């Protein structure tokens, strides 16, 4: 008997990288489920949303389901949640995976039993200075308000705090917009001549590519020195990362390589990396919670 294909769930609006990964998934024989609404429901408890999740995880189906869900069961509908399903021939063992931004993933993944892997919030701050080439600290944004110098500030694992150089702490989003306990990464300002994205899988650089030069988008093949530095990072800190993750590295104007940041593979663009190998990291980084290795259980979002 033919086993059903694995399923990849995608959000309503696809980026160029998502379309590239979608094509790679179809070539591999995965079943694609795309949410077709402009919004997803706030709550997960309603029977309509449960039906959507069941449809996304189903092994077989004859048509895309559509449903509406109310926020909290009492308020009005935020948006209709529909799906568009694309089947493909071929077959891998059935499981459900996801590639999407954090807002969509945080709603959908729990309903589908997907475990989202990410680096610890303070991972970059705990790296040795030899790998970061700058001081990096993890702190509550309430503490960062006291900064009186320019600093690069960002959220560790999402985009809730815009990644920017702030003139001082007074320029950060205030307590009326952000919980003062929210953790941010605060680092010295360092500019990079070139930047590369490394897709890591099982302790190795699985694929990579250049994505920026002099602060501007510029795609290209991976630099041998970037790959070598990636291996250096893995040797020093690989055990502090999940089995599938993305890290960005850059070379400064003095020719020194440094870790820029870590990103969840399930929410990261693949740029010029091999899409089939980038897909490997996505499938591991956002797959069935029941399939987690003991090592990866410590890195679930």
WOFENUR-V92342 format. One record per pair of residues at least 24 apart in sequence whose C-alpha atoms are under 8 Angstrom apart, sorted by the first residue. I is the first residue (numbers start at 1). J is the second residue. Records with the same first field share a line. If there is no record, write none. Layout:
I = J  J
This chain:
2 = 91
3 = 91  92  93  94
4 = 59  60  91  92  93  94
5 = 29  30  31  59  90  91  92  93  94  95
6 = 30  31  91  92  93  94  95  96  97
7 = 31  32  33  56  57  94  95  96  97
8 = 32  33  96  97  98  99
9 = 33  34  35  56  96  97  98  99
10 = 34  35  98  99  100
11 = 35  36  99  100  101  104
12 = 36  37  38  39
13 = 38
17 = 269  270  271
18 = 99  100  269
20 = 275
21 = 275  276  278  279
24 = 275  276  279
25 = 276  279
26 = 87  88
27 = 88
28 = 90
29 = 87  88  89  90  91  92
30 = 87  88  89  90  91  92
31 = 85  86  87  88
32 = 84  85  86  87
33 = 83  84  85  86
34 = 83  84  85
35 = 81  82  83  84
36 = 81  82  83  84
37 = 79  80  81  82  83
38 = 79  80
39 = 78  79  80  81
40 = 78  79  80  81  104  107
41 = 68  69  70  71  77  78  79  80  81  107
42 = 70  71  72  78  107
43 = 69  70  71  72  73  107
44 = 107  111
45 = 72  73
46 = 70  72  73
49 = 81
50 = 111
52 = 81  82  83
53 = 108  111  112
54 = 112
56 = 83  96  112
57 = 95  96  112
59 = 94
95 = 287  288
96 = 287  288
97 = 282  283  286  287  288
98 = 266  282  283  286  287
99 = 266  267  282  286
100 = 266  267
101 = 266  267
102 = 158  267
113 = 288  289  290
114 = 286  287  288  289
115 = 285  286  287  288  289  292  300  301
116 = 266  285  286  287  300  301
117 = 242  244  245  264  265  285  286  296  299  300  301
118 = 157  241  242  245  263  264  265  285  299  300  301
119 = 157  240  241  242  245  262  263  264  299
120 = 241  299
121 = 156  157  183
122 = 156  185
123 = 240
124 = 259  261  262
125 = 185
127 = 237
130 = 258
131 = 233  257  258  259
132 = 258  259  260
133 = 256  257  258
134 = 187  188  189  190
135 = 187  188
136 = 185  186  187  188
137 = 185  186  187
138 = 183  184  185  186
139 = 183  184  185  186
140 = 180  181  182  183  184
141 = 179  180  181  182  183  184
142 = 175  180  181  182
143 = 180
144 = 169  186
145 = 169  170  172
146 = 170
150 = 188  189
151 = 186  187  188  189
152 = 185  186  187  188  189
153 = 184  185  186  187
154 = 184  185  186
155 = 183  184  185
156 = 183  184  185
157 = 262  263  264
165 = 189
190 = 252
191 = 215  252  253
192 = 250  251  252  253
193 = 250  251  252  253
194 = 250  251  252
195 = 248  249  250  251
196 = 222  223  226  248  249  250
197 = 246  247  248  249  270
198 = 227  230  246  247  248  249
199 = 244  245  246  247  265  278  281
200 = 243  244  245  246  247  281
201 = 243  244  245  280  281
202 = 243  244
203 = 234  238  243
204 = 231  234
205 = 230  231
206 = 277  278
207 = 273  274  277  278
208 = 272  273  274
209 = 271  272  273
210 = 271  272
211 = 271  272
219 = 271  272
220 = 272
221 = 272  273
222 = 273
226 = 250  257
229 = 257
241 = 299
242 = 295  296  299
243 = 284  285  295  296
244 = 281  282  284  285
245 = 281  285
